[in-house]
Amino acid sequence: MPTDPQDLKRAARIFKSLAHPGRLQIACLLGSGRYTTQRDLIEKLGWPQSTVARHVGALRLGGLVTARRCGTEVQLELVEPVAHQLMDTVCEWVHPETGEHFNHRLSGLAHDGSPGASHAVARAD
């Protein structure tokens, strides 16, 4: 099956953008469907501003996140639907016994990225 080289480049850019646990966690937080500011992410994750900015920048370069200025804040939004699908697929592969979705898994992580008091969430399909 022939594959368009531009499609392959886009796919590689998406995978590269999501190839870090911190960026995956940010993508999950932004994927909740509501706008989130960088300040909100800093507070939720407990990471330094520079770390959050670096990861958000990588997600923006990958085309997964957009930014919109609203007064003094910059609103961030996860705009690439494939990011949600990829994270769910990976979680189903890693946790086949629960069928849990990736964003539920990451929501149970502590601020430092280590497992916290997470619990399995059954898939609602």
C-alpha positions, 0 to 999 in steps of 0.5 A: 500500500503506497504511503504519502511521504507527507503523511509519514512525516506528520505521523513521525512528528506526532509520535516525537511530540508524545515521546516523553512521559511529561508531554503525555501527562500534559496532553492528557490534562489538556485533552479534558476538553477545556482550555487550560493555561500554562499557569494551571499546568504548573500548579497541577503538575508541580513542575517548574515553569521552564519545564512546563513551557519546554514540554508545551512548546514540543507539543505545539511544534508537533501540531498537537496543541494550540495557544490563544492569548486571552488577556494576560493568559495563554489558553492551551488546547489539545487539537489533534484527535489522534493523540487521544486515540494513540494514548487509549491504544497504548493503554489498552496494550499496556493494561489489557486486563482492565481495558483502562484508558490512558488519560485515566491512568495518567490522572492517577500519577503523582506530581512527580510522575510516579504512580500515586493512588491510582485505581483501575477505571473500566472501559465504558465502550 
